[in-house]
Structure formats: C-alpha cells, structure tokens
Amino acid sequence: MGKLNVVVLRYLSRDDFRVLTAVEMGMKNHEIVPVSLLSSIASLKHGGCNKILRELVKHKLVAYERSKAVQGYRLNNGGYDYLALKTLCSREVIISVGNQMGVGKESDIYIVASPNDEQYALKLHRLGRTSFRNLKNKRDYHQHRKNMSWLYLSRLSAMKEFAYMKVLYDRGFPVPKPVDYNRHAVVMELINGYPLCQVHKLQDPSALYNEFMELIVKLANHGLIHGDFNEFNLMLDDQDHITMIDFPQMVSTTHANAEWYFDRDVKCIRDFFARRYNYESELFPTFKDVRRSCSLDVEVSASGFTKDLERDAALLHPAGPEGEEDDEEESDDEEESDDEEATDEEVEKEEEEDVDLEEHKHAMLELEGLKVSDSHADIQDEEEKESEKVEEQKETETTSTARSDEEPEKVLEEELNEAKGECPELADLSISNKEFKPFRDSDSLLQMAEHRRTRTDSEGTMGSRGSCSTIPPEVVRQKVRKQLTQQQKASQRRRLQKGEANLATESRRENQNNIKSSMDSDSFWG
C-alpha cells in the first residue's frame, strides 16, 4: 500500500487529473482499461494521452498491466488518494497534509489543515489489505455482486462511516464532528485524546465502566449496534471523556445476529476491564434490556434492516387493541355484504342458464325432425348427381381445348351467360363483378383460366418440383459483406495494438521525408 506522498500533487496539471479521472471512469466496467478507451474518455485537445500515462506510471499513480488478451492501465491507491485530495482542496476543506497519526486494519489516518488553520483528521479507507480480506463474510457492501474492486468497496465504507457519524453527532452521541468526505476519504474533527488501549490507570474504573455500558444500551435503543466496541475504537481525554470512533461495521438491531453482536460488545468491555484494571462487575446489560425509542437504522439503511421491514408499519407504529377491534368489525361487515351480493349474482346466472338450456333443447329436436324427413330424398339426389358429373367432365374436356385459344374475358362472359340460363340467381353476381372489373389485371384472369383448365386433369398425373433456397440472394450478399468488414476491422485492431505513439511517430517521419524531398526539388529547380 505505501504511505501517502503528496509532493507530486502540486506539480500535476489539469490534463494529468483528466487522465486520472478517465482511468477511474473506465474501471467501472473494466478491470484493465485499454488506451483507446482512455483517450476517448479524456478527449484531450492536443492529444498526448500516452505521454501523460507514462508519467503517471512513473509516479506510481497508475499501473500498466499486459496479458495475452488485454493490455492497459489500472488505478492505484496513490492515484485514488490524489483524486480525493484534489476534490477536497477544490472545495476548500483542506489545504495541507501532515504526518500520519495511525494505521488500522482497514484505514490510514493523517493530520490535515484547513484554510482557516484548523486541524482535522483525514481517514483514508484501505480495504483489501492482506490482514483484512475476508470482507464478504463480515460486511454486506457487495450485496448481490460477485466481483468488485477494492477501491469501490473502500468508497462504500467511507460513505457509510460518514452517514453514521453525522446521524450520531446530530443525536448528541460522543463522536467526532464530521466535516466532509469524498471517494474513500473522510475528514472529521481531531480529538485531543488517547486510545483506551494506551491508558493504563483510571481514577474511577467503575464510573467509566457504567458509562460504556450505558452507551451500548443507548445505541441499541436508537436501533444501532456498534459491532466493534473495544479498547481500540474508544478514546479518552484528560478528563476521562469518552469518544467513540470507527463505524463502518455498525448493524441494525433487526439484524439476524443482532443479539450476538450486542453480547460481543459487552463481553469486550468486561474482559478489558478485568484484564487491565482488575475490575469485574456482575451487572451488565443484555439484549432483552433494549427498549427501542428511535429508528436511526432506517435513516442510515443499516445492514440488517431490509426494505420489507421498512414497509411493515406495524413494527414502527403498532395499532392499539381498540383499533384492531374496529378493523375486525369493518372487515366482517364488508365480508357479509360481499357474500350477499355474490349470492344474488349466482341466482341470476342460474336462471339465465336454465332458460338457455330449454331453448337449446327445442332447437335440437326441430333439427332432428328435419334430418329424418330429408334423409330419403338425399339418397336419390346423390345417385342422380354422380351420373351428371360424369357427363359434365366429358363435355368440359372438349370445350376446354376449344376455348384455350380464345381470350380469357370472352371465356368468362360465356360461362356467366350459361350460368344465367341455368341459374337466374347468378345474374346479380355478374353485375357486381362488372363493377370490380377495372381493379382486375389481365395476368390474374389468365391465372384463373389456367387454374380452371388444370382442375380437369387426372389425379394420377404427378408434377416434379426442384428444391431452391428460400433466402434471397441480396440477404446472402449483405451477410458476406458484414463478415468481410468484421475481418478487416479485426486485422486493423491487431495492427493498432502497438499503441498510438508508434502511429504518431510514423506520421511524423512521413512528413519529414515529404519536406526533405520538396526541399531537394526546390534546390534542383532553383
């Protein structure tokens, strides 16, 4: 990880920070950001993105990584620190950075100064250290995500700590005053005191023990459990006033393991006082002693308090016994009225169904009587129709050959005239067909005439058909062109993998050669 070195910060230009921001933005979707994407995000006026990246790598603000598949740049903790400090300086929160005060398992703390010569504490979250990498089992920052950057997890940790600190400070809890935060950096009030782990003597251990236990219970009554309430996260000043720090691991009292966290905080204080000050007390709080009076876990969205619990208003505003009885009576009345309406509707539906069934039976009986009377006449008609069909087929074979040479319009007119003589009912149809005659095409009439001729063919004749592609040739050509363009783009990418610097140098050499050749020609003609 390394210490924070802010010497280079004053020498970085605007373009340097622009490229650093481009690397940060590219890491939202890429573990290693390629140079082409960086140059497009930074969009520098005069180019030169590669030169700036080389300088940033030299100062260890970004790291260059290359593999078989991808090559590009990745943001380091140093570059992330510089981005946060630059933003805080632009907001006029801090103006200088001093010595390092302490190092924790997940953070570094430095002394900083504001433009008004006030000293603050700057906490830089460093999640991902080898001593604290089992984060997925301890925190719920990642939620449903499988892979996340340690820088992004550090940012979430800082955001949570600032939110907890602000809420607790407004409620009068003994915590540092929050000033501002950006990315993974939190600026807070500088406490003039010592950690409890460095204090070896106390004037009144019993009084301090009671204050610690009351603070644990007060937090639980407001819906929060510290989760790491030990001698390393508690500070004392010269008057033995308590200050509580380090809040990213706080959980709600509705958490599944809330009682276990509460008992662990109590046990840490009891064990420390027995070990350091030889003070043991039989009085200590339990989770059953908690009386919830406020819901700070809802305001801060502490881990363990889900949206389902937030929607359930009964947990926050339970209804009284009178209200419950009124609600039950109203619900009973509504159910009775609904049942009455339902019964009336069912009776009406049954009456309608009975009427429909009777009408259906009468209709079926009438149809059966008609079918029996007409069955004998149908048998005789079928025999006569079969003999007539055979004669008609012979006549159509002779007439179709004679009519094939005639025009299709005349053929249709003759057929209509014959139909008029045989069936006068078709006269109206011929008149309606004449009205739609302008909308017809001669090709459609020819197809109709051919269709009528082919109907007389025998059923034994079979036609051969050749198989052909259903995809039109234009679509095939478009697909082939797309494949060729993709291959050309892939080959161009392979050529450009060497970097933009080589392309720039090649173009400069070509320009120099052109200038030299033109100068030689001028001297020759001169």
C-alpha positions in Angstrom: 0.0 0.0 0.0 2.7 2.5 1.0 2.5 5.8 2.7 0.8 8.9 1.3 3.3 11.1 -0.6 1.7 14.4 -1.6 4.9 16.0 -3.0 3.9 15.3 -6.7 0.4 16.7 -6.1 1.4 20.3 -6.6 3.2 19.5 -9.9 0.3 17.7 -11.6 -1.5 19.6 -14.3 -5.1 19.7 -15.3 -4.6 17.2 -18.1 -3.0 14.8 -15.6 -6.1 14.8 -13.4 -8.2 14.5 -16.5 -6.5 11.3 -17.5 -6.6 10.0 -13.9 -10.4 10.6 -13.9 -10.6 8.8 -17.2 -8.9 5.8 -15.7 -11.3 5.9 -12.7 -14.3 6.1 -15.0 -13.1 3.2 -17.2 -12.6 1.0 -14.2 -16.4 1.0 -13.6 -16.7 -1.7 -16.3 -13.1 -2.8 -16.9 -10.6 -4.3 -14.6 -7.8 -3.1 -17.0 -8.7 -0.1 -19.1 -7.3 0.0 -22.7 -5.6 3.0 -24.1 -8.1 3.6 -26.8 -10.9 3.9 -24.2 -8.8 6.2 -22.0 -8.1 8.6 -24.9 -11.7 8.7 -25.9 -12.9 9.5 -22.3 -10.1 12.0 -21.6 -10.6 13.7 -25.0 -7.6 15.9 -24.6 -7.4 18.9 -27.1 -3.8 18.3 -28.2 -3.6 14.5 -27.7 -0.6 13.1 -25.8 -2.5 10.7 -23.6 0.3 8.1 -23.8 2.9 10.6 -22.6 0.8 11.5 -19.5 0.1 7.8 -18.7 3.9 7.2 -18.7 4.4 10.0 -16.2 1.6 8.7 -14.0 3.1 5.2 -14.1 6.5 6.7 -13.1 5.0 8.3 -10.0 3.1 5.1 -9.1 -0.4 6.7 -9.5 -1.5 4.1 -12.1 -0.1 0.7 -13.1 0.4 -0.8 -16.5 -0.6 -4.4 -17.0 -0.4 -6.6 -20.0 -1.8 -10.1 -20.6 -2.5 -12.3 -23.6 -6.0 -10.9 -24.1 -5.8 -7.3 -22.8 -3.3 -4.6 -22.2 -4.0 -1.3 -20.4 -3.8 0.7 -17.2 -5.3 0.3 -13.7 -5.7 2.9 -10.9 -3.6 2.5 -7.8 -4.3 3.7 -4.2 -2.0 6.6 -4.8 -4.0 7.9 -7.8 -7.2 7.4 -5.9 -5.8 9.4 -3.0 -4.8 12.2 -5.3 -8.2 12.4 -6.8 -9.9 12.6 -3.4 -7.4 15.2 -2.1 -7.8 17.3 -5.3 -11.6 17.4 -4.8 -11.3 18.3 -1.1 -8.8 21.1 -1.9 -11.1 22.5 -4.6 -13.9 22.6 -2.0 -11.6 24.5 0.3 -11.9 21.8 3.0 -8.2 21.1 3.4 -5.1 22.9 2.2 -2.2 20.8 3.6 -1.4 17.3 4.7 0.7 16.5 7.7 2.1 13.4 9.5 0.5 10.0 9.8 -1.3 9.5 13.1 -2.3 5.9 13.0 -2.6 2.7 10.9 -5.5 0.3 11.2 -6.5 -2.9 9.6 -8.7 -1.1 7.0 -7.6 2.6 7.1 -4.8 5.2 7.5 -5.2 8.4 9.5 -3.4 11.7 8.8 -3.4 15.2 10.2 -4.6 17.8 7.7 -5.2 21.6 8.0 -8.0 23.8 6.6 -7.6 27.3 5.1 -8.7 28.7 8.5 -5.7 27.0 10.2 -7.9 24.4 11.8 -6.6 20.9 12.2 -8.7 17.9 11.1 -8.2 14.2 10.9 -8.2 12.6 7.5 -9.2 8.9 7.3 -8.3 7.0 4.1 -10.1 3.7 3.9 -7.8 0.8 2.6 -9.9 -2.2 2.1 -8.1 -5.1 0.5 -5.1 -5.5 2.8 -3.8 -9.0 3.4 -4.8 -8.7 7.1 -8.4 -7.9 6.3 -9.5 -9.6 3.0 -12.3 -11.8 4.3 -14.8 -9.0 3.7 -17.6 -10.8 2.0 -18.3 -12.8 5.2 -18.0 -9.8 7.5 -19.7 -6.9 5.6 -22.6 -6.6 3.1 -21.1 -3.8 1.0 -21.0 -6.0 -2.1 -24.7 -7.1 -1.7 -25.6 -9.2 -4.7 -22.4 -8.5 -6.7 -19.8 -11.3 -7.2 -16.7 -9.3 -8.3 -15.9 -5.8 -7.0 -12.9 -3.5 -6.9 -11.3 -2.9 -3.5 -11.3 0.8 -4.4 -15.0 0.8 -4.8 -15.5 -1.1 -1.6 -13.4 1.5 0.2 -15.6 4.2 -1.2 -18.7 2.5 0.1 -17.1 2.0 3.5 -16.3 5.8 3.7 -19.8 6.7 2.7 -21.3 4.5 5.4 -19.0 5.8 8.1 -19.8 9.5 7.3 -23.5 8.8 7.3 -23.3 7.0 10.7 -21.1 9.8 12.2 -23.4 12.6 11.0 -26.6 10.9 12.4 -25.0 10.1 15.7 -23.4 13.6 16.1 -26.8 15.2 15.5 -28.4 13.0 18.2 -25.8 14.0 20.8 -23.6 10.9 20.9 -19.9 11.3 21.8 -18.5 11.0 18.3 -16.1 13.3 16.2 -17.8 16.1 14.3 -18.0 15.1 10.6 -16.7 17.7 8.1 -16.7 16.3 4.6 -16.0 13.2 2.6 -15.0 12.3 -1.0 -14.5 8.9 -2.5 -12.6 6.9 0.2 -11.5 9.9 2.3 -13.4 11.2 5.4 -12.5 14.5 7.1 -13.5 14.7 10.7 -12.7 16.6 13.9 -9.4 16.0 15.5 -9.9 14.5 19.0 -7.3 15.6 21.6 -7.1 12.3 23.5 -5.7 8.8 23.6 -7.0 5.4 22.7 -8.2 3.3 25.6 -5.7 0.6 24.8 -2.9 3.1 25.8 -4.4 4.1 29.1 -3.1 2.0 32.0 -4.6 3.9 35.0 -8.0 5.3 35.7 -9.3 7.4 38.6 -12.6 5.7 38.8 -12.9 2.5 36.7 -16.4 1.7 37.9 -17.9 5.0 36.7 -16.2 4.6 33.3 -17.5 1.0 33.1 -21.0 2.2 33.7 -20.7 4.9 31.0 -19.5 2.4 28.5 -22.5 0.0 29.2 -25.0 2.9 29.1 -23.5 4.0 25.7 -24.0 0.5 24.3 -27.6 0.3 25.6 -28.3 3.9 24.3 -27.1 2.9 20.8 -29.3 -0.2 20.9 -32.3 1.9 21.9 -31.8 4.0 18.8 -31.7 0.9 16.6 -27.9 0.5 16.1 -25.2 -1.8 17.4 -21.6 -0.8 17.1 -20.2 -4.3 16.3 -16.6 -3.5 17.2 -16.9 -1.7 20.6 -13.5 -2.4 22.1 -10.5 -0.5 23.5 -9.1 0.3 20.1 -12.2 2.3 19.0 -12.7 4.3 22.2 -10.7 7.4 23.1 -10.3 9.2 26.4 -9.1 12.8 27.1 -7.5 14.2 30.2 -10.9 14.5 31.9 -11.9 10.9 31.0 -14.5 11.9 28.5 -15.4 9.1 26.0 -15.2 9.5 22.3 -16.4 6.7 20.0 -14.8 6.1 16.6 -14.9 3.7 13.7 -18.4 3.0 12.5 -18.4 1.1 9.1 -19.3 -2.2 10.7 -22.4 -1.0 12.5 -25.6 -3.1 12.2 -29.2 -2.7 13.0 -31.0 -4.2 16.0 -33.2 -6.1 13.5 -30.2 -8.0 12.1 -30.3 -11.8 12.2 -27.2 -11.8 14.6 -28.0 -8.6 16.4 -28.0 -10.3 19.9 -24.7 -12.0 19.2 -23.1 -8.6 18.2 -24.6 -6.9 21.3 -23.3 -9.6 23.7 -19.9 -9.4 22.0 -19.6 -5.7 22.6 -20.5 -6.1 26.2 -18.0 -9.0 26.6 -15.1 -7.0 25.1 -15.5 -4.2 27.7 -15.9 -6.7 30.6 -12.8 -8.6 29.5 -10.7 -5.5 29.0 -11.6 -4.0 32.4 -10.9 -7.3 34.2 -7.6 -7.7 32.4 -6.3 -4.2 32.5 -7.8 -2.6 35.6 -8.7 -5.8 37.7 -12.3 -4.6 37.8 -15.2 -7.1 37.4 -18.8 -6.4 37.8 -21.8 -8.7 38.0 -24.0 -6.0 36.5 -24.0 -5.9 32.7 -26.8 -5.3 30.1 -28.4 -8.0 27.9 -30.2 -7.7 24.6 -33.5 -8.2 26.4 -32.9 -4.8 28.2 -33.1 -2.9 25.0 -36.2 -0.6 24.7 -36.3 0.8 21.1 -37.1 4.5 21.2 -35.8 5.7 17.8 -35.1 4.2 14.4 -31.7 5.5 13.2 -31.1 2.3 11.3 -33.9 3.3 9.0 -32.4 6.7 8.3 -29.0 5.3 7.5 -30.1 2.0 5.9 -28.0 0.0 8.3 -27.2 -3.6 7.4 -29.9 -6.0 8.7 -32.8 -3.5 8.1 -34.4 -4.6 4.8 -37.0 -2.9 2.7 -39.6 -5.4 3.7 -39.2 -4.4 7.3 -39.4 -0.7 6.3 -42.7 -1.3 4.5 -44.2 -3.0 7.5 -45.6 -0.1 9.5 -46.7 -2.4 12.3 -43.1 -2.6 13.6 -42.8 1.2 14.0 -46.4 2.2 14.7 -48.2 -0.7 16.3 -52.0 -0.4 16.5 -53.9 -0.4 19.8 -56.5 -3.0 20.8 -59.4 -0.7 20.1 -58.2 0.0 16.6 -57.8 -3.7 16.0 -61.4 -4.4 17.1 -62.8 -1.7 14.8 -60.8 -3.0 11.9 -62.1 -6.5 12.5 -65.8 -5.3 12.7 -65.4 -3.4 9.5 -63.8 -6.3 7.7 -66.7 -8.6 8.9 -69.3 -6.2 7.6 -67.6 -6.0 4.3 -67.4 -9.7 4.0 -71.1 -10.2 4.8 -72.1 -7.6 2.2 -69.8 -9.2 -0.4 -71.4 -12.6 0.3 -74.9 -11.2 -0.1 -74.0 -9.6 -3.5 -72.3 -12.8 -4.6 -75.4 -15.0 -3.8 -77.7 -12.6 -5.7 -75.5 -12.8 -8.8 -75.3 -16.6 -8.6 -79.1 -16.9 -8.5 -79.5 -14.7 -11.6 -76.9 -16.6 -13.5 -78.6 -20.0 -12.7 -81.9 -18.7 -14.0 -80.4 -17.5 -17.3 -78.6 -20.8 -17.8 -81.9 -22.7 -17.3 -83.6 -20.6 -20.0 -80.7 -21.1 -22.4 -80.8 -24.9 -21.9 -84.6 -25.1 -22.7 -84.2 -23.1 -25.9 -81.3 -25.3 -26.9 -83.3 -28.5 -26.4 -86.2 -27.2 -28.6 -83.8 -26.3 -31.4 -82.1 -29.7 -31.4 -85.5 -31.5 -31.6 -86.6 -29.5 -34.6 -83.3 -30.2 -36.4 -83.6 -33.9 -35.8 -87.1 -34.0 -37.3 -85.9 -32.2 -40.4 -83.0 -34.5 -40.8 -85.2 -37.6 -40.7 -87.6 -36.3 -43.4 -84.8 -35.3 -45.8 -82.7 -38.4 -45.5 -84.6 -40.4 -48.1 -84.6 -37.6 -50.7 -80.9 -37.0 -50.3 -80.1 -40.6 -51.2 -81.9 -40.3 -54.6 -80.4 -36.9 -55.3 -76.8 -38.3 -54.8 -77.3 -41.1 -57.3 -78.5 -38.6 -60.0 -75.7 -36.2 -59.3 -73.0 -38.8 -59.8 -74.3 -39.7 -63.3 -74.5 -36.0 -64.2 -70.9 -35.4 -63.0 -69.5 -38.0 -65.4 -71.3 -36.4 -68.4 -70.1 -32.9 -67.4 -66.5 -34.0 -67.2 -66.6 -35.3 -70.8 -68.1 -32.0 -72.1 -65.6 -29.9 -70.2 -62.7 -31.8 -71.8 -63.9 -31.0 -75.3 -64.8 -27.3 -74.6 -61.6 -26.5 -72.7 -59.4 -27.3 -75.8 -61.6 -25.1 -78.0 -61.6 -22.2 -75.5 -57.9 -22.2 -74.8 -57.1 -20.1 -77.9 -59.9 -17.6 -77.1 -59.4 -14.5 -74.9 -59.9 -15.1 -71.2 -62.5 -12.3 -70.9 -64.7 -13.9 -73.6 -64.5 -17.2 -71.9 -65.7 -15.8 -68.6 -68.6 -13.9 -70.3 -69.8 -17.1 -72.0 -69.6 -19.0 -68.7 -71.6 -16.3 -67.0 -74.3 -16.3 -69.7 -74.6 -20.1 -69.3 -74.9 -19.7 -65.6 -77.7 -17.1 -66.2 -79.7 -19.6 -68.3 -79.3 -22.4 -65.8 -79.5 -20.4 -62.6 -81.1 -16.9 -62.9 -80.0 -16.3 -59.3 -76.4 -15.6 -60.6 -77.5 -12.5 -62.6 -76.8 -10.2 -59.6 -73.3 -11.7 -59.2 -72.4 -10.9 -62.8 -73.4 -7.2 -62.3 -71.3 -6.9 -59.1 -68.3 -8.5 -60.9 -68.5 -5.9 -63.7 -68.2 -3.1 -61.1 -64.9 -4.5 -59.9 -63.6 -5.2 -63.4 -61.3 -2.1 -63.6 -59.4 -3.3 -60.5 -58.5 -6.6 -62.0 -55.4 -7.4 -64.0 -55.1 -9.4 -67.2 -52.5 -11.6 -65.6 -54.9 -12.6 -62.8 -57.6 -13.6 -65.3 -55.1 -15.8 -67.2 -54.1 -17.5 -63.9 -57.8 -18.1 -63.2 -58.4 -19.6 -66.6 -55.3 -21.9 -66.3 -56.5 -22.9 -62.9 -59.9 -24.0 -64.3 -58.2 -26.0 -67.1 -55.9 -27.8 -64.7 -58.8 -28.9 -62.5 -59.9 -31.4 -65.2 -56.5 -33.3 -65.2 -56.5 -36.8 -63.8 -55.4 -37.5 -60.3 -52.7 -39.9 -61.4 -50.5 -37.3 -63.0 -47.7 -36.0 -60.8 -45.5 -32.9 -61.3 -41.8 -32.6 -60.5 -40.6 -29.6 -58.5 -37.0 -28.6 -57.9 -35.7 -27.5 -54.4 -34.5 -24.0 -54.2 -33.2 -21.6 -51.4 -35.8 -19.5 -49.6 -33.2 -16.9 -48.7 -33.0 -14.1 -51.3 -29.5 -13.5 -52.8 -29.4 -9.9 -51.6 -29.5 -11.0 -48.0 -26.7 -13.5 -48.6 -24.6 -10.8 -50.1 -25.2 -8.4 -47.1 -24.1 -11.2 -44.7 -20.9 -11.8 -46.6 -20.1 -8.1 -46.7 -20.6 -7.9 -42.9 -18.2 -10.8 -42.4 -15.6 -9.2 -44.6 -15.9 -5.9 -42.8 -15.6 -7.6 -39.4 -12.4 -9.4 -40.6 -10.9 -6.1 -41.8 -11.7 -4.4 -38.5 -10.1 -7.2 -36.6 -7.0 -7.1 -38.6 -6.8 -3.3 -38.2 -7.1 -3.7 -34.4 -4.2 -6.1 -34.4 -2.1 -3.6 -36.3 -3.0 -0.8 -33.9 -2.2 -2.8 -30.8 1.3 -1.4 -30.7 -0.1 1.9 -29.5 -0.8 5.4 -30.7 2.7 6.6 -30.1 4.1 4.4 -33.0 1.4 5.7 -35.3 2.3 9.3 -34.4 6.0 8.8 -35.0 5.3 7.1 -38.3 3.2 10.0 -39.5 5.9 12.5 -38.3 8.6 10.6 -40.3 6.5 10.6 -43.4 6.0 14.4 -43.0 9.7 14.9 -42.6 10.5 12.8 -45.7 8.0 14.8 -47.7 9.5 18.1 -46.5 13.1 16.9 -47.4 12.0 15.7 -50.8 10.3 19.0 -51.5 13.4 21.0 -50.3 15.6 18.9 -52.6 13.3 19.5 -55.6 13.3 23.3 -54.9 17.1 23.4 -54.8 17.3 21.4 -58.0 14.8 23.7 -59.9 16.4 26.8 -58.4 
